[in-house]
Amino acid sequence: MQKTSARLLSLLSLLQARRDWPGRLLAERLAVSARTVRRDVDRLRELGYPIAAVKGPDGGYRLGAGTELPPLLFDDEQAVALAVALQTAVTTGAGIEEGAARALNTVRQVMPARLRGRIDTLQVTAVAGSATRPGPQADTNVLMPLSAAVHAREVLRFDYASPSPPGAARNSTENPPRQVQPHHLVTSGGRWYLVAWDLDREDWRTFRVDRITPRTPTGPRFTPRELPGGDVAAFVAGRFRGSDGSGKWPCRGEVILGLPAAMVSPYARDGLVEELGPNRCRLILGSWSWPGLAADLGRFDTDIEVVGPAELKDAFAYLARRYANAAADGPATPPPVR
């Protein structure tokens, strides 16, 4: 039979695993009598755990919510998941950074050494301004080896699955393994990415973690290269925008809209809105292409005056021809490149 302290921890773990536990089943799982289970439940109640008795043919127990937060018990997987979530929360800019950092430090202090080492290798950067996208999520069993390679500065080898049509099986063996110098793990829009220097392509790359299957062992240690711009969040945001990694949009234009600034601001993303009058405002906005920027501006149901540059005015003319030809079932000619 387990000692009382160990048995209490086992009982608490069981109570946290499901909503209701028949007393008889708890006694069987703990290899004790029903009377011992009742005594152990009373001890947990004295420690602050709100355990309610469940009426019924078998009788049983339920761990409920209390007015105070008692000590919690986590298994290894739960502890790592909690630390990963807190690490991400520290970088979200949601106003909970200080509380998340203190909670992470508290969790780390009580972790066993085997888990503390895994968590210490995980350094995460959150890229703001991206909407959460549904889709495959990163596996913790992949995140931890990647973070370990980033922390140890070791060359990483992995299979990388190509994008597949919806419902089709992914094949990660159709391409040769990638060899990279891992730089950082990034989370953006509900997905995880690995920023790394690709040794075969001799360029910076951003890989989706849910498509990565790490290979072992890892390669030799390396001296980290300097990331363009020096800011990983700005670099990744720039790559998502199709720019050179500086974090700036490759196409940026200025227009005057016949709408109040208060109506435009909620839909301007990272654009700059300046009020010019009760029903007039200036908007400076960026996009990955000039036609894309013109289409984005066309969402506003008002007259648009293009201040500049000329590429934006050409893009509006191109879209006008394209929409007109779409109604007439004909092709449009792209605007000239300036």
C-alpha angles and dihedrals in degrees: 000000000000120000115261095256094049091045091052091054090049091049092049091049091053093048090052092050098066140012102245130023123190109227091233092055092048090052090051093048092049094039092232137111125274088247091057090050090054091051092048091049089053090051091052090050089054088054090056103265110139101224115172126201113240117216121221145096092302099026119214150163140273129196107225138183117276138196092256132041109249124197111293130217122217132180119225095269093048092048093052091046091050092050092048091051092049091046089054093045090056089064102040099090090225094132094258097092097112094047092046092050092051091046091050091051091049093050092046093052094058096042121108114254092251090061097037091060092053093049094046090061092056112095114170134188120196119212110213128214099046122119117233111260126204118234144086115347128216117263116235088223087062098039094056097053090046092050090047091054091048091050095045093042092231126154109257127215121196145153113246120206118222119232111274132201115262111285094013121120116251119238114205095174098064091085128050117261117276120238115204144160101236114223110172147345115236132187120205132162093353094308134101125229136188116219110205146152108251107222095199096047094035093222142095116274136184115215128193107238094215088064095050125100108184121221125213141262105035120229133249125308118266141194108250117246121228111263114233107265092007094248115100094196092052091044094053093042088053093050090051088052092050095247131125094274097270091115092245125118113252089224122042128171143174127225140168115232128198093229135092114266090238090062094047101043098072090057100039096087105195094347126121117247122194123186112231099172144328092297104016135075143166118238126193110190139168135213142167093259139013095246088047090053092047091050090048091052090047089068089078109090097224144078114292125210113195112219094179172068110345091233089066092052090050089050091054089051090049092051090047090056092043094052092045091050091046088059089048094041094243136124125258126223114236116242117261118267111246 
